[in-house]
Amino acid sequence: QVQLVESGGDLVQPGGSLTLSCSVSGRTFSTLTMGWFRQAPGKEREFVAAINPTGLGKNYAGPAQGRVTLSRDNAKNTVYMNLINLKPDDTAIYYCAAKTETWYGDPSQASYAYWGQGTQVTVSS
């Protein structure tokens, strides 16, 4: 059974930065495309970014684009998302997701088979 565990969520001041981590077990991590989504209070969950199994292909979208960087360490079965210049609108639960397809350009939630429980990011002064 594939398990995804996010960590790194925190209370951050506007303009600050944060790195979220997602550790994966139960499947060969280096074969998985990894994605990050977020859900703000009262809003639908939205796609943030994805990274292909090699780490060479990345897709960013949404309001956080330009302030988000994905990376992965296949030896540690972990994907990272660095967020900079955080804004109050970035406040959300951030979810890690995984899929077996190597194509990382599809941002749809339905394309991801495995999900973590989420980690809370709050941006506030």
N, C-alpha and C positions, 0 to 999 in steps of 0.2 A: 504494500500500500504506500502510495506516495504521500509524503508529509512535507508541508511547507511551513516554516516558522519565521515570522517577521520579528525584527527587533530594531531598536534605535529611535522609536517615536518619543517625542518629548515636547515640553513647552519651550518655545523659542521666541525671542523678541523679533519684531519686524526688522528685516535686513540681515538677519542671522542666517546660519547655514546648518545643515543636518545631513547625516549619512544614515540611510536605512539599509538594513541587511535582511537577506532572506536565505535561510539555510534549507537545503532539500535533502530528503532521505527517501529510500525506497525505490529509487530508479537511478539509472546512470545519468548523472547530472549533465555530462558533456553532450548528451543527445537531446536535451531539452531547450526549446525557446522559452525564455523567461519574460514575463511582462509585469508591469506595475500599473495598478489602477487606484483611483481614490474616490471616496464618497464623502462629500461635504454634508453637513446637516441640512436636511430638507431637499437634497438634490439626488439625482440619480448617479450611480457609479459611472465614472468616466475613465477612459484610457489615458495613461500618462506616457508610458514608454515601453519599449521592448528591445530585447537583445537576442541575437541568434546564438546557436550552440557554440560557435567558435569565438564569439565576442567581437567579430569584425563587422557584423551587420547590426545597425541600431535604427530604431524608429522612435521619433519623439512627436508628440502632438499635444494640443490643448494649451491652456493659459500658462502652464509651467514651462512650455517649450522655450529653450534658450537659457533656462536656469537649472536644467536637470542634466545630469550625466550618469549613464549606466556603465557598469563594468561587472566583470565576473571573474571568479577564480575557480576554475574547474577542479583544481586539486583540493579545494576546500568545500566544494559543493555549495558555493555561496554566490549570490548576486547582490550587487550594491547599487544603491541609487543615491547620488549626492545632489542635494538641493541647496541652491544658494539664493541670496537676496530674497528670503522668504517674506511673503505678504500675508496679511490676515486672511485673504481669500484662499490661501493654501491650507487653511485649517480643514482637516479631513481625517478619515480613517484611510490609511494606505494599505492596499492589498497586493500581495505578491501572487502571481499565477504562473502556471507552466503548461506547455503543450508539447506534443511530440513532433509536430510539423516543424520543419526547419525554416519555413517562410515566416518572417517576422513582421511583414507589412500589413497583416490583417489585424486591425485593432479591436475586432469584435470580441465581446466577453464570451460569446458562445464558442469561439474557437479554442478557448482555454479549458482544459479538462480538470486541472488541479488548482486548488486555491488555498491560501493561508487564511488565518483568522483575522488578520489585520493588526495594524499598529497605529496608535493615535498620534497625530501631529497637530499641535495647537500653536498658532502664531499670534501672539498677543503681547502687548506691553504691560 
